[in-house]
C-alpha cells in the first residue's frame, strides 16, 4: 500500500507484471517480459518508488528491479543457479534494498543487501527453507522469518549490524591538472556502510572508491564520511594538484623588418598549464607574454630568447630576429 492507501502488486501473466491503483483506476506495466519462476516480492520506499525481488525465469537468478521515471531498471543480485526462490524484499533507512530468499533444490536461506559498494550476499547454513519474510528494524538490522522444511517449524534469524571501525582515506596524488585523482576509503570493520566524499573544492562524490577532477592547481583536503545505522566516522586525505609539465616550446618572429619598425614575437607550447612567458630580446630589453612586440633601434641580427615556466618547471628556446637598415636616397645634382 502507498501513503494514500492504494495497492501495488506484482504477478505473472505473460511476464512479470506490476499493477497499481490510483484515483483514475488500475494501471499495468511489464517489469520483465519473461517473468518470475516462483514467488516474488514488492515494497515501496518513502518516495513511493516500487522495489521488486524475483527469480527471473530467463536467467533463473535472483533479480532486483526498481521503477525510475516510468522505466523499470533490473539488476542481477545473486549468480548462483536457482537463486531467488521465495524472495522477500524490504528497504533500510537509507533507501537500500535487502532481500531474503532461498536456493531451489538446496533451499538454503540467503540474504542479499545493497550498499554504496554494490551487492553483498550471505548464507544462513544448515537450513531448508521456504516462505521467507524479511523486515528491517530502525537500526537497519535484518530480521528473517521462514518455514524450515527440514525441522517442520517456523524459524527466525537476524544479523547484528557491526559498527564502523578503522576508517582511513588515501589518494594517488600528486595529480596533474585536468586529470582524475583516485580516492579510496577503507575500514577495518562495519556493515552496510555508505561512503560520501567532500573533495574540498565545493564538489562531492559517493562510493568507497571514486575519482574527481580538480579545476585548479593547489592543495586540497578531501573528507570521507562513512555511515551506517550504528555510527558515523570521518577521515581526511591531502590532495596535491600540480601543473601539467611544459613541453614543445617553439618561438617565432615576424622578421625581417626595417629598423625602427615593430617586430612581433610569439611563443607556443604543445602542453603545459598556467604557463608564463618572459622574453630577452637580445638588445638589453625584455618583455612578457606568449605574443609580444618589440622595436629594435639598430640594424643587425639578434637572438631573442623566451623562457616558459609554470609551477613545476621551465623550458627555454630562441628565435633569430633580422633587422634591416633603411636605405638613404640622395638627390641627383646636375653638373
PyMOL commands that set and color helices and strands:
alter all, ss='L'
color gray80, all
select strands_A, chain A and resi 8-12+16-22+25-32+41-44+50-55+62-68+71-78+83-91+97-103+109-115+118-124+129-136+142-148+153-158+168-171+175-176+180-186+194-198+204-206+209-213+218-227+232-242+250-253+257-258+262-268+276-280+286-288+291-295+300-310+313-324
alter strands_A, ss='S'
color yellow, strands_A
deselect
rebuild
show_as cartoon
